[in-house]
Amino acid sequence: FWAEVTIIARMHHLNLVRMWGFCADKDQRMLVYEYVPNGSLDKYLFSSSSSAAPSGGDAQGDGEESSQGEGQGRQPVMLDLHTRYRIALGVARAIAYLHEECLEWVLHCDIKPENILLEDDFCPKVSDFGLSKLTSKKEKVTMSRIRGTRGYMAPEWVIHREPITAKADVYSFGMVLLEIVSGRRNYGFRQESVGSEDWYFPKWAYEKVYVERRIEDIMDPRILLAVDDDADSVATVERMVKTAMWCLQDRADMRPSMGKVAKMLEGTVEITDPVKPTIFCVQDD
């Protein structure tokens, strides 16, 4: 509780949820955050019944969305590619701020779609700093126990139990970025795809894009038709996927910083072809 209060109170960024206040009265503890009306990103990515978003890249509803993004029994809107890109870039900038611009660097340690909230205009807000850690520059953090979320934790954290750095958040963001493009949970369609014990979402996506040359196979079918005939949209998807692959490198030292990730998404730096991610497998509970 106090860790979250300390961290949030020091942060000011467009893409971070704002804390209005807190209460700590004996055993009663409460954090009060700004209201973010469109709920969390997972409701939009993983809902098979999402309705079409308004045209022109504006995925805004009619103002009746609930805090969970589903309104009064209404379906969440379908996010078009432009909106997905804006969300990804906003989240990347927020994490870069945590890692590189705060007085003390902040490791979020739980980047996932459920912790990305969406404003009326679908501007993203990174939330939930309950697992976050303050650290000085280049310092590593030793976690006494694994408390992140299955499917989003970096190999050095889960397999090797090594002290973690900001590159663990980079890995988590890469996984979220692939989910934004694909509309699939990184561990949710394993059986229907391959069923092999060594199946791994980034490895599967890499082979589709860089071996089979079928980037359309990893794209959310709900945005595929709109992207297919637009060269700029295809370039955006390719840039998002290539950035995600670099974020998901097996070795932490091969992943870019979040500041560079944001520039990769912006298209202001060249992105070379990534190395194939291979070593990490998410086991079923």
N, C-alpha and C positions, 0 to 999 in steps of 0.2 A: 504493500500500500504506500508506504513512505517513499519507496524507490520511484513509484509511478508519479507521485506528487512532485518530488524533486525534479524529475526529468521533464515532465510536461510544463512545469512553471517556467522553465528556462527557454522554452522553444517558441519561436514565432515564424511560421511559414504558411504560405497559402495552402499547401497540400498536407498539412498536419492538423488533426482535430484539435480544437481549442478547449482548454479546461476553464470553466467559469469560476469554479470554487470547489471546496471540499469540506467535509465535516469529520472530526475525530473526537467523539465524545464517549469516553470509556470504551466499551466494546462496539459502539456504533460508528462505523466508518463508511463514508460515502464520497464518491467523486461526481462532480456535476460537469458534464460536457455540453458543448453546443449541440443543438439538434441538427442532425444531418438527414434530410427528409427522404432521400431515395434508398436508404438502407445500404446493405453490403453488396459487394461485387459478385459474390458467389451466386446470389439469387438470379442474376442476369446471365451469367455464363453457363450455368448448369441446369437451367430450367428448360425442359423440352417443349414447354408451352408458351414461350415468350412470343409476344405479338410484335409486329413490325414497328420499328421506330419511325418517327416522322422523317421526311426526306431532308437533304441538305446537311446531314451530319449532326442534326440536333436531335438527340435521343430523349428529349424532355417529355414527360408525361403531361397530364392536364392539371397537375397540382393536387391530386388526390392520393398520391402514393403514401403508404404507411412507412414507419421507420424501418421496416423490413423489406421495403421496395415492392410490396405486393398490394398496397392500397386496401380498399374495402373489398377483399376477395377478388380484386382484379389481377390480371396477369402482368408480370413485369414486362417492360418493353424489350424488344430485341435491340441490342447495341450494334450499330453499324461499324464498319472498319474505322472510320474517322474518329468516332467516339472512343473506340477501344484504344486507338493509338494515343489519343489525348490522355486517357486514363493511365496508360503505361508510362508515358513521358512524365506526367505529374507525379506518379509514385516514385519514379527514378530520381526526379529532382528532390523529392522529400527525403529519400534515404541518403542521397548525396549530402544534403544539408545536415542530417544527423551525423554522418561520418566525418564531414570535412569542414563544417562551418560553425558548429556549436563550440562554446568555450571548452567544454569537455566532450569528447566524442561519445556518441551514443550508439550502442549496438542494439537493434530492435529485438532480434532473436526469435521473432514469430511473424515474419512476413507471409501472408496468405490472403486469398480473396475475402475471407470473412473479416479480416482486419483492415479492409479498404472500403471506406464509406463513400457514398456518392451524393453530392449536392443536387439541387434542382436542375442545374445545367450539366450535371454529371462530371463536375470537377471533383477529382478524387481527394479523399482525406485519409491519410494513414492513421490508424487508431490502435488502442490496446498496447500500452507500454508496461504491462505487468511483469513481463519477463526481461525487460530491457536492462542493459548494464551501462554504467558510465565508465569510461576508460580514457586514459591519456593517449596521445598519438602513438601508433605502432605497438601499443601494449596488447598482450594477449589476455583473454579472460578464461579462467578455469571454472567450469560449471560443476557444482557438486553432484548434480544429477541431471539427466536429460529431461527437459520439460517443454521442448518445442512441439511441433505438430508433424505427425507422420506424413511423409511425402515431400516435405519442404526443408528438411534438415540436411545440411551438407555432410558429405562422407567423413570428413575429418572429425566431425562432431559425433556422429552416430557409430561409425565403424571403428575408428581409431581412438576415439575418446580423447582427442588432443584438445589443448586450449584453443579457443576460437578467436578469430579476428573479424574485422569488418567483412572479410570475404565470405563468411557464412551467410550474411544478409544478401550478398551478391548472388550466391547460389539460390537462395529462396526466391529472390526476385526473378531470376532466370526461369524457374519453374512456373511462377505465376505468369510470366510473359508468354510462355508456351501455351498455358491454359487460356489466356486471353485470345490468342490466335485460333486455337483449336476448339474452344468451347467444351473441352473435356477435362474431367478430373484426372490428374496425372497418374493416379492408381486405380481409377474406377472402371476402366474398360479393358483391363489386362486380359481377363479370361476370354472376352469376345474377340480379342485381337490375335493373340498367339497362344497363350496358355503355358508358355515355357517358364521354367523357374528363373531363368536369367533375363526375363523380359524387363525392360527399363524404358520408361517413357522418353527421355531425351535420346537414348540410343535408337529407339524406333523412329522418332521424328527425324533424326540425322540421316538414317538410311533412306527414308522416304524422300528427303529433300536433296541430299548430296550423292546418293548412290542410284536410286531409281529415277531421280529428277521429276518427282511428282509432288510438288509442294501443295497441290490442291488436295491431296489425300490427308494432310494434317489440318486443313483449314475447317473452321466451323461451316457446315453446309448452309447455315442461315445467311452467311455473308459471301459465299462462294460465287454466286451468280453476278453480284454487283461488282466483284473484283475482277472477274474473268476477262472482261472487255476493256479494262482501264489500266493502261501501262503504269500510271502513277500509283495506283492502288497495289498492283503487283509488286512494284519496287518497295512500297511501304511494308508489305508482308515479308518480303525477302529480308529487309533490314531488321525487322522485329525478330524474325527467326534466327538470323545470323547473330544478332546481339544476344539472344537467349542462349545459344549454343556456347558462346564464349563465357557467359555467366555460369554455365553448368559444367565447366571443365572439372575433371577429377581432382586435380591439384589446385589448392587455393592460390598458389603463387602464379598460376596461369590465368586466373580470372582478372578482368579489369577492375579498377576502382569504380565506385558508383558514379563519381564525377565523369569518368570516361564513358560509362554506360549511357548516361544522359546525352552526352555528345554523340555517341554512336546512334542513338535513336533520333536525334535531331538531324543527323546526316552531315554533321560538321567535321567528322573525322572519317578516314577510310577504314573499312572493316575488312580484314583479310578472311580467307576461308578458315573456319574453325577446325580444331582437332575433334575427332569423334569421342564423345563421352562414353565410358564403358564400364566403370568399376562398381557402380553403386546399384543395388537392387533393393526395392522396397518390399519387405516381407509382409504378408497378411498378418493381422492381429491374431 
